[in-house]
Amino acid sequence: MGGQKKPTISKLKKMLEGKKRKSDREEVRKVEYGVIIDEATRKELISFIKSSRYITPSMVSRKAEIKISEARRFLKELENQGMIRLELKNRELEVYVPVKAA
């Protein structure tokens, strides 16, 4: 019976203009996260961790562009080596603190 009203010509022009502008925008750079940590990345991450007050798996993941699961494994490995220690852990978050050399 009722239904949607037909838009006016000026309204149609504005709608088409808006769609055109959206398609002209640049594509957002999507980061492809890798799985493997090579030796150069490992050294860079260790120096980053030593200079930080605290570290989380998401910080490592963003810095090295690796998966979060791989970042967790890397931090667990550093914890076993004694370079960092686990300060806080709950279901969603792990916070590590670098161990200062005495």
Beta strands, then each sheet from edge to edge (+ up, - down):
strand 1: 84-89
strand 2: 94-98
sheet 1: 1+ 2-
end
